[in-house]
Amino acid sequence: MRKPPHVIEIFLNPGEFYFGDRDIRIRTILGSCVSITLWHPKLLIGGMCHYMLPNRQARGSKLADGKYADEALWLLFEEIRRSGTAIEDYEVKLFGGGNMFQRLVNVGQRHIGLKNADAGRSLLKHHGLRLASEDLGGAGHRTVIFDIWSGHVWVRQLAPKCVGDD
């Protein structure tokens, strides 16, 4: 697909999501956080979320918060519902869950990045969605770029540099 003449660039901070059309490019930077992308290949619409934690421990608020995997996915589902499309028509991809503090993790302990990745996989499976691709785990952060006009997701992972590494 050809890049549209006037691309609107959206940058997602942690806890944010965006759903748009073929003129949109969504970017984010992930460490231990995870992003889910949803893309409708016929209508060229889709969205991405950037969640920080698998779920909310205390359920004090009734408003959905994109910081949590289950609520971020629900917010994207609401956008899909508003668009009049069906979730099963979307291509789904999952990214992130890196270990940002490799030296601080005890052997055998699961870091928050892996917990976030597991939460994303589990939620997608629960909703009957199959992953088209994923890039999860490892060390360091990722830059993620999602072009809604094509459905392509570009990922670049950079390992953390320790003091003294040259």
Secondary structure by P-SEA (a helix, b strand, c coil): cccccbbbbbbbcccbbbbbcccbbbbbccccbbbbbbbbccccccbbbbbcccccccccccccccccaaaaaaaaaaaaaaaccccccbbbbbbbbccccccccccccccaaaaaaaaaaaaaaaaccccccccccccbbbbbbbbccccbbbbbbbcccccccc
